Amino acid sequence: MASPVVASRAGSVNSVGNSPTATPSNPNNNNKIIPSYPELDFRSGARIEELNKLIQEFSKHDQREYDDQRALEIHTAKDFIFSMLGMVQKLDQKLPVANEYLLLSGGVREGVVDMDLDDLNVYARGTDFDLDFTLLVPALKLHDRNQPVTLDMRHSALCHSWLSLRLFDEGTINKWKDCCNIVDHINGATNYFFSPTLVADWFYESISVVLSEVQKKPQRGMPKVEKVEKNGTIISVILGVGSSRMLYDIVPVVSFKGWPAVAQSWLMENHFWDGKITEEEVISGFYLLPACSCKGRKENEWRLSFARSEVQLKKCISSSLMQAYQACKALIIKLLSRPRPSAPTTSAA
């Protein structure tokens, strides 16, 4: 991002002050035009005009990469993933029937959501995939305002919580009992803590079963499943579609409507988005991600995520700032990417 710029200013000929560019007061100078100087990036010294040209070139390059064929391949891969998740729901009816996914551009390794990167296998753009996405899939969708929810933060670091199902109906508890850590209390009560690790294990097994069945009866135009791996609590699927390879990092989450009580005070502060979008848009919902704090218990602890709000807040970022961000991201991607290895050539004997 460009630092504050040094703007050129044509000052009054009578105001000398300490400015090295000011012109001494002289009747003969009244008709002289003081030359203007180009705007400079304060950090690099580069001309802002030249930086803007480079950013425009990056934008044109991105547009060329997303031609009609690439757009069709992206659409085909997305339809395949969504269809697969529908089949996962039908396996044991665990996932919500009318589910709401959140598809984000960029993989988990790019920091699209706050996950534990140490648990992930290394995938390189160019070698393993060409485009990457993150897909948040609610295992539980708690959008009913009358649904009692118990976020138990007594055992967790800030922005983390355990999720108890003890106030849920018996049907929900029975459905997810095998993905809970059960704690019996002295008073005879039983608590069911929804486990991110057990949910991820179930999710990976279900996806593997569905993809295995799908690949037994391949259809024309169907993406090729090149890789399915469990990375910590994330399921990474790489699809081959035409000339492209798409990486989908699929994350099982818990979805909530509204805003957590522990973050209510934040709404009282001043924000850069005040007056640009409504508060209702910002606090439309939040998630629990299957990630824990440094000293937390992986089998019980979830991490609060406001990815849905971040999508809304992105609307308030100026186009020039977004272009600068995309340009920096393009540079980093090129630096970190590794070219796809070419097939060995065989010489004639």
C-alpha positions in Angstrom: 0.0 0.0 0.0 1.3 3.4 -0.9 2.4 5.5 2.1 1.1 9.1 2.4 2.1 11.2 -0.6 4.0 14.4 -0.8 1.5 16.7 -2.6 2.8 19.5 -4.7 1.5 22.9 -3.6 2.0 26.3 -5.4 2.4 28.7 -2.5 2.0 32.5 -2.5 5.0 34.4 -3.8 4.9 36.5 -0.7 5.1 33.7 1.8 8.8 32.7 1.9 9.0 31.1 5.4 11.4 28.3 5.6 10.3 26.5 2.4 13.3 25.7 0.1 11.0 26.0 -2.9 9.5 29.4 -2.1 10.2 32.4 -4.3 11.4 35.6 -2.6 9.0 38.6 -2.9 9.9 40.5 -6.0 7.7 42.7 -8.2 9.4 41.2 -11.2 8.3 37.7 -10.2 4.6 38.3 -10.2 4.1 37.0 -13.7 6.3 33.9 -13.2 4.6 30.5 -13.0 5.9 28.4 -10.2 6.6 24.8 -11.5 4.5 22.0 -10.1 6.2 18.8 -8.9 4.9 15.2 -9.3 3.3 13.4 -6.4 5.7 10.9 -4.9 5.2 7.9 -2.8 6.6 8.9 0.6 8.4 5.6 1.2 9.8 4.5 -2.1 10.2 7.9 -3.9 8.4 6.5 -6.9 6.0 8.7 -8.8 2.4 8.0 -8.0 1.5 8.3 -11.7 3.9 5.5 -12.5 2.6 3.3 -9.6 -1.0 3.8 -10.9 0.1 2.7 -14.4 1.6 -0.4 -12.9 -1.5 -1.2 -10.9 -3.6 -0.7 -14.0 -1.4 -3.2 -15.9 -1.9 -5.7 -13.0 -5.7 -5.2 -13.3 -5.5 -5.9 -17.1 -3.4 -9.0 -16.5 -5.9 -10.4 -14.0 -8.8 -9.8 -16.4 -6.9 -11.7 -19.1 -6.4 -14.6 -16.7 -10.2 -14.8 -16.1 -11.4 -15.3 -19.7 -14.6 -17.0 -20.6 -13.0 -20.5 -20.6 -11.5 -20.0 -17.1 -14.9 -18.6 -15.8 -16.6 -21.7 -17.1 -14.1 -24.0 -15.4 -14.6 -22.1 -12.1 -18.3 -22.5 -12.4 -18.1 -26.2 -13.2 -15.9 -26.9 -10.2 -18.2 -24.9 -7.9 -21.2 -26.8 -9.1 -19.4 -30.1 -8.5 -18.4 -29.2 -4.9 -22.0 -28.0 -4.0 -23.5 -31.1 -5.5 -21.1 -33.3 -3.5 -22.1 -31.5 -0.3 -25.7 -32.2 -1.1 -24.9 -35.9 -1.3 -23.0 -35.7 2.0 -26.1 -34.3 3.6 -28.2 -37.2 2.4 -25.8 -39.8 3.8 -26.9 -39.4 7.5 -28.9 -36.2 7.5 -26.4 -34.5 9.8 -25.9 -31.3 7.7 -28.8 -28.8 7.6 -31.1 -29.4 4.6 -31.3 -25.8 3.6 -27.7 -24.9 4.2 -25.9 -21.6 3.6 -22.3 -21.8 2.5 -19.8 -18.9 2.4 -17.4 -19.1 -0.6 -14.3 -17.0 -0.3 -11.6 -16.3 -2.9 -8.2 -17.6 -1.8 -7.2 -20.6 0.2 -6.8 -21.0 3.9 -3.0 -20.8 3.4 -3.4 -17.2 2.3 -5.0 -16.2 5.6 -8.5 -15.9 4.2 -9.8 -17.2 7.6 -7.8 -17.5 10.8 -6.8 -21.2 11.0 -3.7 -23.0 12.3 -1.4 -23.1 9.3 1.0 -25.5 11.1 -1.5 -28.3 10.6 -1.6 -27.8 6.8 0.3 -29.7 4.1 2.2 -27.4 1.8 0.6 -26.8 -1.6 2.3 -24.6 -4.1 0.5 -22.5 -6.7 1.7 -23.5 -10.1 2.8 -27.0 -9.0 -0.3 -28.3 -7.2 -3.1 -25.8 -8.1 -3.9 -22.8 -10.2 -6.8 -21.2 -8.3 -7.8 -21.6 -4.7 -10.9 -21.0 -2.6 -12.1 -21.4 1.0 -15.6 -22.8 1.6 -17.2 -22.5 5.0 -19.8 -25.3 5.4 -22.1 -25.1 8.5 -22.4 -28.4 10.3 -24.8 -26.7 12.7 -26.8 -23.7 11.6 -28.1 -21.8 14.6 -30.2 -19.1 12.9 -33.4 -19.5 15.0 -33.5 -16.7 17.6 -35.5 -19.0 19.9 -32.7 -21.6 19.9 -30.8 -21.6 23.2 -27.1 -21.6 22.7 -24.4 -22.1 25.3 -21.0 -20.7 24.4 -18.7 -21.8 27.3 -15.7 -19.5 27.3 -14.5 -20.3 30.8 -11.9 -22.8 29.6 -10.7 -20.8 26.6 -8.5 -17.9 25.6 -10.0 -14.7 24.1 -12.0 -15.2 20.9 -12.3 -19.0 21.6 -15.1 -21.1 23.1 -16.5 -24.5 23.8 -20.0 -25.2 22.4 -22.4 -27.2 24.6 -25.4 -29.0 23.1 -27.0 -29.7 26.4 -29.8 -27.2 25.8 -30.6 -28.6 22.3 -33.5 -30.9 21.6 -33.0 -34.6 21.9 -33.0 -35.2 18.1 -30.1 -32.8 17.6 -28.1 -34.4 20.4 -28.7 -37.9 19.2 -27.7 -36.9 15.6 -24.4 -35.4 16.7 -23.6 -37.5 19.8 -20.8 -39.3 18.0 -19.1 -35.9 17.3 -19.3 -34.8 20.9 -17.1 -35.2 24.0 -19.5 -36.3 26.8 -18.9 -35.0 30.3 -20.9 -36.4 33.2 -21.2 -34.1 36.2 -21.4 -34.9 39.9 -25.1 -33.8 40.0 -26.0 -36.4 37.4 -26.3 -34.0 34.5 -24.6 -34.9 31.2 -23.0 -32.3 29.0 -22.3 -32.7 25.3 -19.4 -30.6 24.0 -19.4 -30.3 20.2 -15.9 -31.4 19.1 -14.2 -29.7 16.2 -11.8 -32.6 15.7 -14.5 -35.2 15.7 -16.7 -33.1 13.4 -13.7 -32.8 11.0 -13.1 -36.6 11.1 -16.7 -37.3 10.3 -16.8 -34.7 7.5 -13.6 -36.1 5.8 -15.0 -39.6 6.0 -18.3 -38.5 4.5 -16.7 -36.5 1.7 -14.4 -39.5 0.9 -17.3 -41.9 0.7 -19.3 -39.6 -1.6 -16.3 -38.9 -3.9 -15.5 -42.6 -4.1 -19.1 -43.3 -5.3 -19.1 -40.4 -7.7 -15.9 -41.5 -9.4 -17.2 -45.0 -10.0 -19.7 -43.5 -12.5 -17.9 -40.5 -14.1 -20.0 -38.3 -16.3 -18.9 -36.3 -19.3 -17.5 -32.9 -18.3 -17.2 -33.9 -14.7 -14.1 -32.5 -12.9 -11.4 -35.0 -12.1 -10.7 -35.4 -8.4 -6.9 -35.1 -8.2 -6.5 -35.0 -4.4 -8.6 -35.3 -1.2 -6.7 -34.7 2.0 -7.5 -33.9 5.6 -5.3 -31.1 6.9 -5.9 -30.7 10.6 -9.6 -29.8 10.6 -9.7 -28.8 7.0 -10.6 -31.0 4.0 -8.6 -29.9 0.9 -9.9 -31.0 -2.4 -8.1 -30.4 -5.7 -10.2 -30.7 -8.9 -8.9 -30.8 -12.4 -11.3 -28.9 -14.8 -10.1 -28.4 -18.3 -6.7 -26.7 -18.2 -7.2 -25.5 -14.6 -6.7 -27.1 -11.1 -8.9 -25.7 -8.4 -8.1 -26.1 -4.7 -11.0 -26.0 -2.3 -10.3 -25.8 1.4 -13.6 -26.9 2.9 -14.0 -25.9 6.6 -16.8 -27.3 8.8 -18.1 -24.5 10.9 -21.0 -23.6 13.3 -23.1 -20.7 11.9 -24.9 -18.1 14.0 -27.2 -15.2 13.2 -26.7 -11.9 15.1 -23.7 -11.0 17.2 -22.0 -12.5 20.2 -22.6 -10.9 23.5 -18.9 -10.7 24.3 -18.4 -8.4 21.3 -21.2 -6.0 22.0 -18.9 -3.2 23.3 -17.1 -3.1 19.9 -20.3 -1.9 18.3 -20.3 1.2 20.5 -16.9 2.4 19.1 -16.3 4.6 16.0 -15.6 2.7 12.8 -14.4 3.5 9.3 -17.7 2.1 7.9 -20.0 4.4 9.9 -22.5 5.9 7.5 -21.4 3.7 4.6 -23.3 0.5 5.4 -25.8 -0.3 8.1 -25.0 -1.9 11.4 -27.5 -4.7 10.5 -25.3 -5.6 7.5 -22.2 -5.8 9.6 -23.6 -7.9 12.4 -25.6 -10.3 10.2 -23.8 -13.3 11.7 -20.6 -15.0 12.8 -19.0 -18.5 12.8 -17.1 -20.9 15.0 -14.1 -22.2 13.2 -12.5 -25.6 14.1 -9.3 -24.0 15.5 -8.0 -23.6 19.0 -5.7 -21.3 21.0 -2.1 -22.1 21.8 -3.0 -23.7 25.2 -6.5 -24.8 24.3 -7.9 -28.3 24.0 -8.1 -29.1 20.3 -10.9 -31.6 20.9 -13.2 -29.0 22.4 -12.2 -25.5 21.4 -13.6 -23.4 18.5 -12.4 -20.0 17.3 -14.8 -17.1 16.7 -14.8 -15.8 13.1 -16.5 -12.8 11.6 -15.8 -13.7 7.9 -19.4 -12.8 7.0 -19.0 -9.3 8.4 -15.6 -8.9 6.6 -17.3 -9.6 3.3 -19.7 -6.7 4.0 -17.0 -4.4 5.2 -15.0 -5.0 2.0 -17.6 -2.9 0.3 -16.4 0.2 2.1 -12.8 -0.1 0.9 -12.0 2.3 -1.9 -11.3 0.9 -5.4 -7.8 2.4 -5.5 -6.9 0.7 -2.2 -8.3 -2.6 -3.4 -6.3 -2.3 -6.7 -3.1 -1.6 -4.7 -3.9 -4.7 -2.5 -4.5 -6.9 -5.5 -1.3 -5.7 -7.1 0.7 -6.6 -4.0 -1.0 -9.9 -3.8 -0.2 -10.7 -7.4 3.4 -10.0 -6.7 3.5 -12.2 -3.7 1.7 -15.0 -5.5 4.3 -14.9 -8.3 7.2 -14.9 -5.9 5.8 -17.9 -3.9 4.5 -19.9 -6.8 6.4 -22.8 -8.4 6.0 -23.7 -12.1 4.2 -26.9 -13.0 6.9 -29.5 -13.8 7.0 -30.3 -17.5 6.6 -33.9 -18.7 9.9 -35.6 -19.4 10.7 -35.9 -23.1 11.9 -39.1 -24.6 14.4 -38.9 -27.4 14.3 -41.3 -30.3 16.8 -44.1 -30.1 
